[in-house]
Amino acid sequence: MTNAVAPTLYTAFGLRIISEFCLPELPQTTARAGEADVAIKTGDLSEAWNEYGAQDDYYAFIDGRFLFYVPEVAIYSIQGGKEIIVSPLTGAEEKSIRIYLLGTCMGAILMQRKTLPLHGSAVVINGQAYAFVGESGAGKSTLAAAFLNRGYPLLTDDVIAVSLGADGSPPVVIPAYPQQKLWQESIEQLGMESDGYRHLYLSKYAIPVASGFAATSVPLAGIFELTKTEGEEVKLSRYQGLERLAILRLHTYRHFLISHLAGEQWHFSTVAGIASRVDLYRLQRPSAGFSVHELVGQVLLAVLEGEKVMQG
């Protein structure tokens, strides 16, 4: 069972967060409590879940309030883009509570605040942000880690917060917090030291990112959808037309929440605006073997070609 602590101020996704839970993943900020954008509090949500939650389901929606139930972990309430209430369940580990708090809950907060959350990782290449999206297990974090190891700053891992300006300016990626989550296999294949990382679940570990973290928002220039193929070669192709909108919807973080938390009209106009301003690629990798270095090469070639087009 977790214990609440004195409220502490943090920053992530461009938000000032005051939390009754210790969040060691997030940088602390010196802002005053009254200036916080989001408050994370403890509370008893058992009655609310018993009333509104359906049996064998994990989500409920009540007048703009989103209830989220994770067996053996916690019940969460997310409301108005400003408040998260956490009701820990008996025996829950703090690290498990934080995984969902910084994942699904923050994705919901972003959506309620009309900031698009994409599922993936983003790095900075030549002063611009490039996002890697895809299904779970596609290799997004591993690809971002390979770029990080080559000196390219990391912006975010797991949830990509994209803000679209109203004046036709390029969309920007808002930095999350200085941490990656990698499987043990990826850590070993990338030649990284495997000792000292905090265990999350199964064989996945939290990897702190210190000097390699980009702490300011960066214009988004390209999105790569990472997929697996039974072939033996890495392949890169460009998405065209309306399929670009379908890809951005598919890889919106927890896209089933769109209609409940943000509205279909907002989401469509946002992804349409992004699709008209950035390049969108399909990056296929062999399902067998370790091809991340070839993937890095393909991404860098695409970035170089895109820069030549912009300059020409």
C-alpha positions as CSV (number, residue, x, y, z in Angstrom):
1,M,0.0,0.0,0.0
2,T,1.3,3.4,-0.9
3,N,1.4,6.4,1.4
4,A,0.6,10.0,0.4
5,V,3.4,12.5,1.0
6,A,3.4,16.3,1.4
7,P,2.4,17.8,-2.0
8,T,5.4,18.3,-4.3
9,L,5.6,20.3,-7.5
10,Y,6.8,18.6,-10.7
11,T,6.9,19.3,-14.4
12,A,6.1,17.1,-17.4
13,F,4.4,17.5,-20.8
14,G,4.7,21.3,-20.3
15,L,2.5,21.1,-17.2
16,R,3.1,22.0,-13.6
17,I,1.9,19.1,-11.5
18,I,1.3,19.2,-7.8
19,S,1.2,15.6,-6.4
20,E,0.5,13.9,-3.1
21,F,2.4,10.9,-4.5
22,C,6.1,10.9,-4.9
23,L,7.0,10.9,-8.6
24,P,10.7,10.3,-8.8
25,E,10.6,10.1,-12.6
26,L,9.6,13.7,-12.9
27,P,11.8,16.8,-12.5
28,Q,10.7,19.0,-9.6
29,T,9.9,22.6,-10.2
30,T,10.0,25.7,-8.0
31,A,6.6,27.1,-9.1
32,R,4.2,27.9,-6.3
33,A,1.4,25.5,-5.5
34,G,-1.3,27.9,-6.7
35,E,0.3,27.9,-10.2
36,A,-0.1,24.2,-10.8
37,D,-1.9,23.0,-13.9
38,V,-2.7,19.5,-12.7
39,A,-3.3,18.2,-9.1
40,I,-2.8,14.6,-8.2
41,K,-4.6,13.6,-5.0
42,T,-5.5,10.5,-3.0
43,G,-9.1,9.6,-2.4
44,D,-11.5,6.7,-2.0
45,L,-13.1,5.9,-5.4
46,S,-14.5,2.5,-4.4
47,E,-18.1,3.7,-4.1
48,A,-17.9,5.6,-7.4
49,W,-16.6,2.6,-9.2
50,N,-19.2,0.3,-7.6
51,E,-21.9,2.7,-8.9
52,Y,-20.6,3.5,-12.4
53,G,-18.2,0.7,-13.3
54,A,-19.5,-2.2,-15.3
55,Q,-18.6,-5.8,-14.3
56,D,-15.6,-7.1,-16.2
57,D,-14.8,-3.6,-17.6
58,Y,-12.0,-1.2,-16.8
59,Y,-13.4,2.2,-17.8
60,A,-16.4,4.4,-17.0
61,F,-17.4,7.9,-18.1
62,I,-19.6,10.2,-16.0
63,D,-20.2,13.8,-17.1
64,G,-16.7,14.5,-18.3
65,R,-15.1,12.4,-15.6
66,F,-13.1,9.4,-16.6
67,L,-12.8,6.4,-14.2
68,F,-10.1,3.9,-14.8
69,Y,-9.8,0.6,-12.9
70,V,-6.7,-1.5,-12.8
71,P,-7.1,-4.7,-10.9
72,E,-4.7,-5.1,-7.9
73,V,-3.3,-1.6,-8.5
74,A,-5.7,1.3,-8.2
75,I,-8.8,3.2,-9.3
76,Y,-8.2,6.5,-11.0
77,S,-10.4,9.5,-11.7
78,I,-9.4,12.0,-14.4
79,Q,-11.4,15.2,-14.8
80,G,-11.3,18.5,-16.6
81,G,-7.7,18.1,-17.6
82,K,-6.8,19.4,-14.2
83,E,-7.3,16.7,-11.6
84,I,-6.3,13.1,-11.0
85,I,-7.6,11.2,-8.0
86,V,-5.9,8.0,-7.1
87,S,-7.4,5.3,-4.9
88,P,-4.8,2.6,-4.3
89,L,-6.0,-1.0,-3.9
90,T,-4.8,-3.2,-1.0
91,G,-1.2,-4.5,-1.6
92,A,-0.5,-2.3,-4.6
93,E,3.1,-1.3,-5.3
94,E,3.9,2.3,-5.8
95,K,5.8,1.7,-9.0
96,S,2.7,0.0,-10.5
97,I,0.5,2.9,-9.5
98,R,3.0,5.3,-11.2
99,I,3.1,3.3,-14.4
100,Y,-0.6,4.0,-15.0
101,L,-0.5,7.4,-13.5
102,L,2.2,8.6,-15.9
103,G,0.7,6.6,-18.8
104,T,-3.0,6.3,-19.3
105,C,-3.9,9.0,-16.8
106,M,-1.5,11.6,-18.3
107,G,-2.7,10.6,-21.8
108,A,-6.3,11.3,-20.7
109,I,-5.2,14.7,-19.1
110,L,-3.6,15.7,-22.4
111,M,-6.6,14.8,-24.4
112,Q,-8.9,16.7,-22.1
113,R,-6.6,19.7,-22.5
114,K,-6.8,19.4,-26.3
115,T,-3.2,18.3,-26.7
116,L,-2.8,15.3,-28.9
117,P,-1.2,12.3,-27.3
118,L,0.5,9.8,-29.7
119,H,1.7,6.4,-28.7
120,G,5.5,6.3,-29.2
121,S,8.8,8.0,-28.7
122,A,10.4,11.2,-30.1
123,V,13.9,12.4,-30.6
124,V,15.5,15.6,-31.8
125,I,17.5,15.5,-35.1
126,N,19.1,18.6,-36.5
127,G,16.8,20.8,-34.3
128,Q,13.5,19.2,-35.3
129,A,11.4,16.5,-33.6
130,Y,10.9,13.1,-35.2
131,A,8.4,10.7,-33.7
132,F,8.3,6.9,-33.8
133,V,4.8,5.5,-33.4
134,G,3.5,1.9,-33.6
135,E,1.8,-0.9,-31.7
136,S,3.2,-2.2,-28.4
137,G,6.3,-4.2,-29.1
138,A,7.1,-2.6,-32.5
139,G,10.4,-1.3,-31.2
140,K,9.7,2.4,-30.7
141,S,11.6,2.8,-27.5
142,T,14.5,0.7,-28.8
143,L,14.8,2.9,-31.9
144,A,14.7,6.1,-29.8
145,A,17.4,4.6,-27.5
146,A,19.6,3.9,-30.4
147,F,19.4,7.5,-31.5
148,L,20.0,8.6,-27.9
149,N,23.1,6.5,-27.8
150,R,24.3,8.4,-30.9
151,G,23.9,11.7,-29.2
152,Y,20.4,12.7,-30.4
153,P,18.4,14.1,-27.6
154,L,15.2,12.3,-26.3
155,L,12.0,14.3,-26.1
156,T,9.6,11.6,-24.8
157,D,9.0,7.9,-24.4
158,D,5.6,6.2,-24.5
159,V,3.4,9.3,-24.7
160,I,4.1,12.0,-27.3
161,A,2.4,15.3,-26.5
162,V,1.8,17.2,-29.8
163,S,0.4,20.7,-29.8
164,L,-0.9,22.2,-33.0
165,G,-0.8,26.0,-33.3
166,A,-3.8,27.9,-34.5
167,D,-1.9,30.2,-36.8
168,G,-0.6,27.6,-39.3
169,S,2.7,27.2,-37.5
170,P,4.3,23.7,-37.3
171,P,3.1,21.4,-34.6
172,V,5.5,21.0,-31.7
173,V,6.4,18.1,-29.5
174,I,6.3,18.9,-25.8
175,P,9.0,17.1,-23.7
176,A,7.7,14.5,-21.2
177,Y,10.3,13.6,-18.6
178,P,13.8,12.2,-18.6
179,Q,13.2,8.5,-18.6
180,Q,12.9,5.6,-21.1
181,K,11.4,2.1,-20.6
182,L,13.3,-0.7,-22.3
183,W,13.2,-4.5,-22.3
184,Q,16.2,-6.3,-21.0
185,E,16.8,-7.8,-24.5
186,S,17.0,-4.3,-26.0
187,I,19.4,-3.1,-23.2
188,E,21.7,-6.0,-24.0
189,Q,21.5,-5.7,-27.8
190,L,22.3,-2.0,-27.6
191,G,25.4,-2.7,-25.6
192,M,24.1,-0.7,-22.6
193,E,25.1,-1.3,-19.0
194,S,22.3,-3.5,-17.6
195,D,23.0,-2.9,-13.9
196,G,21.3,-0.4,-11.6
197,Y,18.1,0.2,-13.6
198,R,14.8,0.2,-11.7
199,H,12.7,-2.8,-12.5
200,L,9.1,-2.0,-13.7
201,Y,7.5,-5.3,-14.7
202,L,8.4,-8.6,-16.4
203,S,11.8,-7.9,-18.0
204,K,11.2,-4.1,-18.6
205,Y,13.3,-1.5,-16.8
206,A,13.2,2.3,-16.3
207,I,16.3,4.0,-17.8
208,P,17.0,7.5,-16.6
209,V,18.0,10.0,-19.2
210,A,20.0,12.9,-17.8
211,S,22.2,14.9,-20.2
212,G,20.5,13.5,-23.3
213,F,17.0,14.9,-22.5
214,A,15.6,17.8,-24.5
215,A,13.7,19.9,-22.0
216,T,12.1,22.4,-24.4
217,S,9.4,22.0,-27.1
218,V,10.6,21.2,-30.6
219,P,8.9,21.6,-34.0
220,L,7.6,18.3,-35.3
221,A,9.0,17.5,-38.8
222,G,8.3,13.8,-39.3
223,I,6.5,10.7,-38.0
224,F,7.6,7.2,-38.6
225,E,5.2,4.3,-38.1
226,L,7.3,1.3,-37.1
227,T,5.9,-2.1,-38.1
228,K,7.1,-5.7,-38.3
229,T,7.4,-7.7,-41.5
230,E,8.3,-11.3,-42.3
231,G,10.8,-10.1,-44.8
232,E,14.5,-9.8,-44.2
233,E,15.1,-6.2,-45.1
234,V,14.3,-2.8,-43.6
235,K,11.9,-0.9,-45.9
236,L,10.9,2.7,-45.8
237,S,7.9,4.2,-47.7
238,R,5.9,7.4,-47.5
239,Y,2.2,7.6,-46.6
240,Q,0.0,9.6,-48.9
241,G,-3.5,11.1,-48.8
242,L,-6.2,10.1,-46.4
243,E,-4.2,7.1,-45.1
244,R,-2.2,9.6,-43.2
245,L,-5.2,10.5,-41.1
246,A,-6.0,6.8,-40.4
247,I,-2.5,6.2,-39.2
248,L,-2.5,9.2,-36.8
249,R,-5.9,8.0,-35.4
250,L,-4.6,4.5,-35.0
251,H,-1.6,5.6,-33.0
252,T,-3.3,8.2,-30.9
253,Y,-2.6,7.1,-27.3
254,R,-5.7,5.2,-26.0
255,H,-7.6,6.2,-29.1
256,F,-10.8,4.7,-27.7
257,L,-11.0,7.7,-25.4
258,I,-11.2,10.3,-28.2
259,S,-15.0,10.6,-28.4
260,H,-15.4,10.6,-24.6
261,L,-12.7,13.1,-23.6
262,A,-11.9,15.4,-26.6
263,G,-14.5,14.8,-29.3
264,E,-14.2,13.5,-32.8
265,Q,-14.3,16.9,-34.5
266,W,-11.4,18.2,-32.5
267,H,-9.4,15.0,-33.1
268,F,-10.1,15.1,-36.9
269,S,-9.1,18.7,-37.3
270,T,-6.0,18.2,-35.2
271,V,-4.6,15.1,-37.1
272,A,-5.6,16.8,-40.4
273,G,-3.6,19.8,-39.4
274,I,-0.6,17.7,-38.4
275,A,-0.8,15.5,-41.6
276,S,-0.7,18.6,-43.7
277,R,2.5,20.0,-42.0
278,V,4.7,16.9,-41.4
279,D,6.1,14.0,-43.4
280,L,4.6,10.6,-42.5
281,Y,6.5,7.3,-43.2
282,R,6.0,3.6,-42.9
283,L,9.2,2.0,-41.5
284,Q,9.2,-1.8,-41.7
285,R,11.6,-4.0,-39.8
286,P,12.2,-7.8,-39.9
287,S,10.3,-9.5,-37.1
288,A,13.4,-11.7,-36.5
289,G,16.8,-10.4,-35.7
290,F,18.1,-7.0,-34.5
291,S,17.8,-4.4,-37.2
292,V,17.8,-1.1,-35.1
293,H,21.0,0.2,-36.7
294,E,19.6,-0.2,-40.2
295,L,16.5,1.5,-39.0
296,V,18.5,4.5,-37.7
297,G,20.2,4.7,-41.1
298,Q,16.9,4.8,-43.0
299,V,15.5,7.5,-40.7
300,L,18.5,9.7,-41.2
301,L,18.3,9.3,-44.9
302,A,14.7,10.3,-44.9
303,V,15.5,13.3,-42.7
304,L,18.3,14.4,-45.0
305,E,16.0,14.1,-48.1
306,G,13.3,16.1,-46.3
307,E,15.8,18.8,-45.5
308,K,16.9,19.0,-49.1
309,V,13.3,19.4,-50.3
310,M,12.7,22.2,-47.7
311,Q,15.9,24.0,-48.8
312,G,15.3,23.5,-52.5
